[in-house]
Amino acid sequence: MSDETGHERGFSGREIGAAVTFVVLAGVIALTSFNTGMGMSGGAGAGEMTAAVASAPVNGQSLYASNCVGCHGANAVGGIGPALGVTAAWTPAEFAAAVLHGKAPAGRALAPAMPRFAESGFGGETATDEGVEAIHAYVKSLQ
């Protein structure tokens, strides 16, 4: 840049100092933000972070509706499969053996049409003890 006399004019020491200070402060802020973000995301050796998600209680009615109602009916009164009233008196272990492995009390094999939920799962998800207990409680509530 030139002044009125045609001489080149440079930046003053004060302007250069302000520019350097600005660049240094911007770098410090950027580095601090990056490190904070890495710590929050679990990156760069920071501790693992997981979202806090409360697990919903297993809904026996919902599991029954999606896995059992087609054969045993809406109120467990039977249909393609037998009525389930008798299962209300079964122990949790007896009910689980029937649902998971197709074994009625005393070891009698249930019909081949009865899914072995230990193999197939509930709706594509692994059958759990909690799910089986929830279905048993729901079936008992219908009696």
TORPA-4810 file (N, C-alpha, C, O; in nm, 3 decimals):
<nodes>
NODE_1_0.084_-0.116_0.000_0.000_0.000_0.000_0.090_0.124_0.000_0.198_0.122_0.058_M
NODE_2_0.044_0.231_-0.065_0.124_0.355_-0.074_0.053_0.468_-0.003_-0.070_0.474_0.004_S
NODE_3_0.136_0.559_0.051_0.075_0.677_0.109_0.067_0.785_0.000_0.090_0.754_-0.116_D
NODE_4_0.033_0.913_0.035_0.017_1.018_-0.065_0.146_1.053_-0.137_0.144_1.106_-0.248_E
NODE_5_0.258_1.022_-0.075_0.385_1.058_-0.136_0.439_0.947_-0.222_0.544_0.964_-0.284_T
NODE_6_0.369_0.827_-0.228_0.414_0.718_-0.312_0.504_0.621_-0.241_0.550_0.524_-0.301_G
NODE_7_0.531_0.644_-0.115_0.614_0.552_-0.040_0.530_0.433_0.010_0.413_0.448_0.045_H
NODE_8_0.592_0.318_0.011_0.524_0.197_0.061_0.508_0.207_0.212_0.599_0.249_0.283_E
NODE_9_0.390_0.169_0.258_0.364_0.171_0.401_0.341_0.028_0.446_0.264_-0.043_0.381_R
NODE_10_0.401_-0.019_0.553_0.385_-0.153_0.607_0.296_-0.151_0.730_0.246_-0.046_0.771_G
NODE_11_0.278_-0.269_0.787_0.199_-0.279_0.910_0.282_-0.228_1.026_0.404_-0.244_1.030_F
NODE_12_0.214_-0.167_1.119_0.284_-0.119_1.237_0.311_-0.237_1.329_0.251_-0.344_1.314_S
NODE_13_0.398_-0.218_1.421_0.428_-0.322_1.520_0.305_-0.359_1.600_0.286_-0.476_1.635_G
NODE_14_0.223_-0.263_1.628_0.101_-0.288_1.704_0.003_-0.376_1.625_-0.059_-0.465_1.682_R
NODE_15_-0.010_-0.351_1.495_-0.099_-0.431_1.411_-0.048_-0.575_1.399_-0.127_-0.669_1.405_E
NODE_16_0.080_-0.592_1.383_0.139_-0.726_1.373_0.120_-0.801_1.506_0.086_-0.919_1.506_I
NODE_17_0.142_-0.734_1.616_0.124_-0.796_1.748_-0.020_-0.840_1.768_-0.044_-0.948_1.821_G
NODE_18_-0.116_-0.758_1.728_-0.258_-0.793_1.742_-0.291_-0.913_1.656_-0.366_-1.001_1.701_A
NODE_19_-0.240_-0.921_1.534_-0.267_-1.034_1.444_-0.209_-1.163_1.501_-0.276_-1.266_1.500_A
NODE_20_-0.087_-1.157_1.551_-0.024_-1.276_1.610_-0.102_-1.321_1.733_-0.127_-1.440_1.750_V
NODE_21_-0.140_-1.227_1.817_-0.219_-1.261_1.936_-0.350_-1.328_1.896_-0.391_-1.426_1.958_T
NODE_22_-0.417_-1.275_1.794_-0.541_-1.333_1.747_-0.521_-1.476_1.698_-0.600_-1.564_1.733_F
NODE_23_-0.418_-1.500_1.619_-0.392_-1.634_1.565_-0.361_-1.731_1.678_-0.409_-1.844_1.677_V
NODE_24_-0.281_-1.691_1.775_-0.246_-1.777_1.888_-0.370_-1.810_1.971_-0.391_-1.926_2.005_V
NODE_25_-0.452_-1.711_2.003_-0.574_-1.734_2.080_-0.670_-1.826_2.004_-0.732_-1.914_2.064_L
NODE_26_-0.684_-1.807_1.874_-0.772_-1.892_1.794_-0.721_-2.036_1.796_-0.801_-2.129_1.806_A
NODE_27_-0.591_-2.054_1.788_-0.533_-2.189_1.794_-0.556_-2.256_1.928_-0.588_-2.374_1.934_G
NODE_28_-0.540_-2.181_2.037_-0.562_-2.235_2.171_-0.709_-2.275_2.189_-0.738_-2.382_2.242_V
NODE_29_-0.798_-2.191_2.145_-0.941_-2.222_2.156_-0.976_-2.346_2.073_-1.049_-2.433_2.119_I
NODE_30_-0.923_-2.354_1.951_-0.951_-2.468_1.864_-0.897_-2.597_1.926_-0.967_-2.699_1.926_A
NODE_31_-0.776_-2.595_1.978_-0.715_-2.714_2.038_-0.791_-2.757_2.163_-0.815_-2.876_2.184_L
NODE_32_-0.829_-2.661_2.245_-0.906_-2.693_2.366_-1.042_-2.752_2.330_-1.084_-2.850_2.392_T
NODE_33_-1.109_-2.696_2.231_-1.239_-2.749_2.187_-1.224_-2.890_2.132_-1.307_-2.976_2.160_S
NODE_34_-1.121_-2.913_2.054_-1.097_-3.046_1.997_-1.075_-3.148_2.108_-1.135_-3.255_2.106_F
NODE_35_-0.989_-3.116_2.202_-0.961_-3.210_2.311_-1.084_-3.236_2.397_-1.106_-3.349_2.441_N
NODE_36_-1.163_-3.135_2.421_-1.288_-3.153_2.497_-1.383_-3.244_2.420_-1.443_-3.334_2.479_T
NODE_37_-1.397_-3.222_2.292_-1.483_-3.306_2.209_-1.435_-3.450_2.205_-1.518_-3.541_2.209_G
NODE_38_-1.306_-3.473_2.197_-1.253_-3.610_2.195_-1.281_-3.678_2.328_-1.312_-3.797_2.331_M
NODE_39_-1.270_-3.605_2.436_-1.300_-3.664_2.567_-1.446_-3.700_2.580_-1.480_-3.802_2.639_G
NODE_40_-1.533_-3.616_2.525_-1.677_-3.643_2.533_-1.719_-3.758_2.444_-1.814_-3.829_2.476_M
NODE_41_-1.650_-3.778_2.331_-1.689_-3.883_2.237_-1.626_-4.016_2.269_-1.657_-4.116_2.204_S
NODE_42_-1.539_-4.021_2.367_-1.474_-4.147_2.402_-1.349_-4.172_2.319_-1.290_-4.279_2.330_G
NODE_43_-1.307_-4.078_2.239_-1.189_-4.096_2.155_-1.061_-4.064_2.229_-1.064_-4.011_2.340_G
NODE_44_-0.950_-4.095_2.168_-0.815_-4.061_2.217_-0.791_-4.108_2.359_-0.736_-4.033_2.440_A
NODE_45_-0.829_-4.228_2.390_-0.799_-4.287_2.520_-0.890_-4.243_2.632_-0.867_-4.281_2.747_G
NODE_46_-0.991_-4.165_2.602_-1.083_-4.123_2.708_-1.171_-4.240_2.747_-1.182_-4.338_2.672_A
NODE_47_-1.231_-4.231_2.860_-1.320_-4.337_2.906_-1.440_-4.353_2.813_-1.483_-4.256_2.751_G
NODE_48_-1.491_-4.472_2.804_-1.606_-4.499_2.720_-1.729_-4.428_2.774_-1.752_-4.424_2.895_E
NODE_49_-1.806_-4.372_2.685_-1.932_-4.310_2.722_-2.043_-4.387_2.654_-2.033_-4.421_2.536_M
NODE_50_-2.148_-4.413_2.725_-2.265_-4.477_2.667_-2.386_-4.395_2.704_-2.391_-4.332_2.810_T
NODE_51_-2.482_-4.396_2.617_-2.605_-4.323_2.644_-2.679_-4.392_2.758_-2.686_-4.514_2.763_A
NODE_52_-2.733_-4.314_2.846_-2.811_-4.369_2.956_-2.951_-4.398_2.904_-3.029_-4.306_2.879_A
NODE_53_-2.980_-4.525_2.889_-3.110_-4.567_2.839_-3.172_-4.660_2.941_-3.115_-4.764_2.974_V
NODE_54_-3.286_-4.624_2.989_-3.356_-4.710_3.084_-3.423_-4.820_3.004_-3.496_-4.794_2.909_A
NODE_55_-3.397_-4.943_3.043_-3.459_-5.052_2.970_-3.605_-5.062_3.010_-3.641_-5.056_3.128_S
NODE_56_-3.686_-5.078_2.909_-3.829_-5.088_2.933_-3.860_-5.227_2.989_-3.796_-5.325_2.952_A
NODE_57_-3.957_-5.235_3.078_-3.993_-5.367_3.129_-4.049_-5.452_3.016_-4.111_-5.401_2.923_P
NODE_58_-4.026_-5.582_3.024_-4.075_-5.673_2.923_-4.227_-5.682_2.936_-4.280_-5.698_3.046_V
NODE_59_-4.296_-5.672_2.825_-4.441_-5.672_2.823_-4.490_-5.809_2.777_-4.480_-5.842_2.658_N
NODE_60_-4.542_-5.888_2.869_-4.589_-6.022_2.838_-4.703_-6.023_2.738_-4.708_-6.109_2.651_G
NODE_61_-4.794_-5.927_2.749_-4.907_-5.919_2.656_-4.857_-5.895_2.515_-4.905_-5.957_2.420_Q
NODE_62_-4.761_-5.805_2.500_-4.705_-5.775_2.369_-4.631_-5.896_2.312_-4.647_-5.929_2.194_S
NODE_63_-4.551_-5.962_2.395_-4.481_-6.082_2.349_-4.579_-6.191_2.309_-4.561_-6.258_2.208_L
NODE_64_-4.684_-6.210_2.389_-4.786_-6.310_2.357_-4.852_-6.275_2.224_-4.870_-6.362_2.139_Y
NODE_65_-4.889_-6.148_2.206_-4.956_-6.105_2.083_-4.870_-6.127_1.959_-4.923_-6.162_1.854_A
NODE_66_-4.741_-6.108_1.971_-4.655_-6.120_1.854_-4.601_-6.260_1.831_-4.548_-6.288_1.724_S
NODE_67_-4.613_-6.350_1.930_-4.554_-6.483_1.915_-4.650_-6.599_1.936_-4.624_-6.709_1.887_N
NODE_68_-4.761_-6.578_2.007_-4.846_-6.690_2.049_-4.990_-6.682_2.001_-5.054_-6.785_1.978_C
NODE_69_-5.041_-6.562_1.985_-5.184_-6.543_1.960_-5.231_-6.612_1.832_-5.346_-6.655_1.824_V
NODE_70_-5.145_-6.622_1.732_-5.183_-6.684_1.606_-5.229_-6.828_1.621_-5.314_-6.873_1.545_G
NODE_71_-5.174_-6.900_1.716_-5.211_-7.040_1.738_-5.300_-7.060_1.860_-5.391_-7.143_1.858_C
NODE_72_-5.274_-6.985_1.967_-5.344_-7.009_2.093_-5.461_-6.914_2.118_-5.529_-6.925_2.220_H
NODE_73_-5.485_-6.820_2.026_-5.599_-6.731_2.038_-5.570_-6.608_2.122_-5.476_-6.605_2.202_G
NODE_74_-5.655_-6.507_2.102_-5.635_-6.379_2.170_-5.642_-6.389_2.321_-5.575_-6.313_2.391_A
NODE_75_-5.722_-6.480_2.373_-5.734_-6.494_2.518_-5.682_-6.629_2.566_-5.723_-6.679_2.671_N
NODE_76_-5.593_-6.688_2.488_-5.531_-6.818_2.519_-5.636_-6.929_2.531_-5.617_-7.026_2.606_A
NODE_77_-5.747_-6.915_2.456_-5.854_-7.015_2.462_-5.839_-7.123_2.356_-5.923_-7.213_2.347_V
NODE_78_-5.734_-7.116_2.278_-5.707_-7.218_2.177_-5.746_-7.173_2.038_-5.815_-7.073_2.019_G
NODE_79_-5.700_-7.248_1.943_-5.723_-7.221_1.802_-5.655_-7.334_1.729_-5.696_-7.449_1.740_G
NODE_80_-5.552_-7.303_1.655_-5.469_-7.406_1.593_-5.399_-7.485_1.704_-5.391_-7.608_1.697_I
NODE_81_-5.350_-7.415_1.803_-5.287_-7.477_1.920_-5.389_-7.488_2.033_-5.498_-7.432_2.024_G
NODE_82_-5.354_-7.560_2.137_-5.449_-7.581_2.247_-5.469_-7.456_2.333_-5.390_-7.362_2.328_P
NODE_83_-5.576_-7.458_2.411_-5.599_-7.355_2.511_-5.487_-7.364_2.614_-5.434_-7.472_2.639_A
NODE_84_-5.453_-7.253_2.672_-5.338_-7.250_2.764_-5.378_-7.240_2.910_-5.293_-7.213_2.995_L
NODE_85_-5.503_-7.262_2.942_-5.548_-7.254_3.080_-5.469_-7.343_3.173_-5.439_-7.303_3.286_G
NODE_86_-5.435_-7.464_3.128_-5.361_-7.558_3.212_-5.223_-7.504_3.249_-5.170_-7.538_3.355_V
NODE_87_-5.164_-7.422_3.164_-5.028_-7.373_3.189_-5.021_-7.278_3.307_-4.913_-7.253_3.360_T
NODE_88_-5.134_-7.223_3.349_-5.135_-7.133_3.465_-5.086_-7.205_3.590_-5.030_-7.143_3.680_A
NODE_89_-5.108_-7.337_3.596_-5.065_-7.415_3.712_-4.922_-7.465_3.699_-4.866_-7.519_3.795_A
NODE_90_-4.862_-7.448_3.584_-4.724_-7.494_3.563_-4.627_-7.404_3.638_-4.652_-7.285_3.658_W
NODE_91_-4.516_-7.462_3.681_-4.410_-7.383_3.742_-4.342_-7.300_3.633_-4.357_-7.330_3.515_T
NODE_92_-4.270_-7.198_3.672_-4.197_-7.122_3.570_-4.102_-7.211_3.489_-4.088_-7.190_3.368_P
NODE_93_-4.038_-7.307_3.552_-3.946_-7.396_3.479_-4.022_-7.482_3.379_-3.973_-7.505_3.268_A
NODE_94_-4.140_-7.531_3.416_-4.220_-7.613_3.325_-4.267_-7.529_3.205_-4.261_-7.574_3.091_E
NODE_95_-4.312_-7.408_3.233_-4.357_-7.320_3.125_-4.241_-7.287_3.032_-4.257_-7.288_2.910_F
NODE_96_-4.125_-7.257_3.089_-4.006_-7.224_3.008_-3.966_-7.342_2.921_-3.931_-7.323_2.805_A
NODE_97_-3.969_-7.464_2.975_-3.934_-7.582_2.896_-4.029_-7.597_2.777_-3.986_-7.635_2.668_A
NODE_98_-4.157_-7.570_2.798_-4.255_-7.580_2.689_-4.229_-7.473_2.583_-4.225_-7.503_2.464_A
NODE_99_-4.213_-7.350_2.626_-4.196_-7.238_2.532_-4.061_-7.245_2.460_-4.054_-7.225_2.339_V
NODE_100_-3.957_-7.274_2.533_-3.823_-7.270_2.475_-3.786_-7.397_2.399_-3.716_-7.391_2.298_L
NODE_101_-3.832_-7.513_2.449_-3.783_-7.640_2.394_-3.894_-7.734_2.348_-3.864_-7.844_2.300_H
NODE_102_-4.021_-7.695_2.360_-4.130_-7.780_2.317_-4.151_-7.903_2.403_-4.194_-8.007_2.353_G
NODE_103_-4.120_-7.893_2.532_-4.134_-8.006_2.625_-4.236_-7.970_2.733_-4.217_-7.876_2.810_K
NODE_104_-4.346_-8.048_2.737_-4.447_-8.029_2.841_-4.398_-8.097_2.968_-4.301_-8.172_2.964_A
NODE_105_-4.465_-8.070_3.081_-4.427_-8.140_3.204_-4.426_-8.291_3.181_-4.503_-8.343_3.101_P
NODE_106_-4.338_-8.360_3.252_-4.316_-8.504_3.238_-4.244_-8.537_3.107_-4.237_-8.654_3.069_A
NODE_107_-4.192_-8.436_3.038_-4.108_-8.461_2.921_-4.181_-8.487_2.791_-4.116_-8.514_2.690_G
NODE_108_-4.313_-8.480_2.789_-4.388_-8.503_2.666_-4.353_-8.395_2.564_-4.352_-8.276_2.595_R
NODE_109_-4.324_-8.438_2.441_-4.290_-8.344_2.335_-4.418_-8.279_2.282_-4.516_-8.348_2.255_A
NODE_110_-4.415_-8.150_2.269_-4.528_-8.078_2.211_-4.526_-8.095_2.059_-4.425_-8.136_2.002_L
NODE_111_-4.637_-8.065_1.995_-4.649_-8.080_1.850_-4.536_-8.006_1.778_-4.489_-7.903_1.825_A
NODE_112_-4.493_-8.060_1.664_-4.388_-7.993_1.588_-4.424_-7.851_1.544_-4.335_-7.770_1.519_P
NODE_113_-4.553_-7.821_1.536_-4.595_-7.685_1.498_-4.559_-7.582_1.606_-4.550_-7.463_1.578_A
NODE_114_-4.540_-7.630_1.729_-4.502_-7.539_1.839_-4.357_-7.497_1.819_-4.266_-7.580_1.823_M
NODE_115_-4.336_-7.367_1.796_-4.198_-7.321_1.779_-4.113_-7.350_1.902_-4.162_-7.344_2.015_P
NODE_116_-3.990_-7.380_1.880_-3.892_-7.395_1.988_-3.824_-7.258_1.996_-3.727_-7.231_1.925_R
NODE_117_-3.877_-7.173_2.084_-3.833_-7.034_2.087_-3.688_-7.017_2.132_-3.629_-6.911_2.111_F
NODE_118_-3.629_-7.120_2.192_-3.486_-7.113_2.224_-3.406_-7.104_2.094_-3.297_-7.045_2.092_A
NODE_119_-3.458_-7.161_1.988_-3.391_-7.159_1.857_-3.434_-7.040_1.773_-3.350_-6.975_1.709_E
NODE_120_-3.564_-7.011_1.771_-3.616_-6.907_1.682_-3.620_-6.769_1.744_-3.618_-6.669_1.673_S
NODE_121_-3.625_-6.763_1.876_-3.633_-6.634_1.944_-3.773_-6.574_1.936_-3.861_-6.629_1.870_G
NODE_122_-3.791_-6.464_2.003_-3.918_-6.391_2.002_-3.906_-6.278_1.900_-3.834_-6.181_1.923_F
NODE_123_-3.974_-6.291_1.790_-3.971_-6.185_1.688_-3.832_-6.157_1.637_-3.800_-6.042_1.609_G
NODE_124_-3.749_-6.258_1.625_-3.613_-6.240_1.574_-3.511_-6.203_1.680_-3.392_-6.196_1.651_G
NODE_125_-3.555_-6.179_1.802_-3.463_-6.148_1.911_-3.452_-6.269_2.003_-3.546_-6.347_2.015_E
NODE_126_-3.340_-6.285_2.067_-3.317_-6.397_2.156_-3.424_-6.403_2.264_-3.456_-6.303_2.328_T
NODE_127_-3.480_-6.522_2.282_-3.578_-6.542_2.389_-3.506_-6.537_2.523_-3.404_-6.604_2.542_A
NODE_128_-3.558_-6.458_2.614_-3.494_-6.444_2.745_-3.583_-6.503_2.854_-3.704_-6.518_2.835_T
NODE_129_-3.522_-6.535_2.966_-3.599_-6.583_3.081_-3.703_-6.480_3.122_-3.817_-6.514_3.155_D
NODE_130_-3.665_-6.355_3.119_-3.756_-6.246_3.156_-3.877_-6.243_3.062_-3.990_-6.221_3.106_E
NODE_131_-3.853_-6.264_2.932_-3.962_-6.267_2.836_-4.056_-6.384_2.858_-4.178_-6.368_2.852_G
NODE_132_-3.998_-6.501_2.883_-4.080_-6.620_2.908_-4.164_-6.600_3.035_-4.282_-6.633_3.036_V
NODE_133_-4.103_-6.546_3.139_-4.176_-6.521_3.264_-4.288_-6.420_3.242_-4.395_-6.433_3.301_E
NODE_134_-4.264_-6.319_3.158_-4.366_-6.218_3.130_-4.484_-6.280_3.054_-4.600_-6.247_3.082_A
NODE_135_-4.456_-6.368_2.959_-4.564_-6.436_2.887_-4.643_-6.524_2.982_-4.766_-6.525_2.978_I
NODE_136_-4.573_-6.599_3.069_-4.640_-6.687_3.165_-4.731_-6.604_3.257_-4.845_-6.643_3.282_H
NODE_137_-4.682_-6.493_3.306_-4.762_-6.407_3.393_-4.886_-6.356_3.318_-4.995_-6.349_3.374_A
NODE_138_-4.868_-6.320_3.191_-4.981_-6.272_3.113_-5.084_-6.383_3.093_-5.204_-6.360_3.112_Y
NODE_139_-5.039_-6.503_3.057_-5.132_-6.614_3.036_-5.206_-6.644_3.167_-5.327_-6.669_3.165_V
NODE_140_-5.135_-6.642_3.278_-5.201_-6.666_3.407_-5.305_-6.558_3.438_-5.407_-6.586_3.501_K
NODE_141_-5.279_-6.436_3.395_-5.372_-6.326_3.422_-5.503_-6.342_3.343_-5.603_-6.281_3.379_S
NODE_142_-5.503_-6.423_3.240_-5.623_-6.444_3.159_-5.718_-6.545_3.222_-5.834_-6.554_3.182_L
NODE_143_-5.670_-6.621_3.318_-5.752_-6.727_3.379_-5.846_-6.673_3.484_-5.922_-6.750_3.544_Q
</nodes>
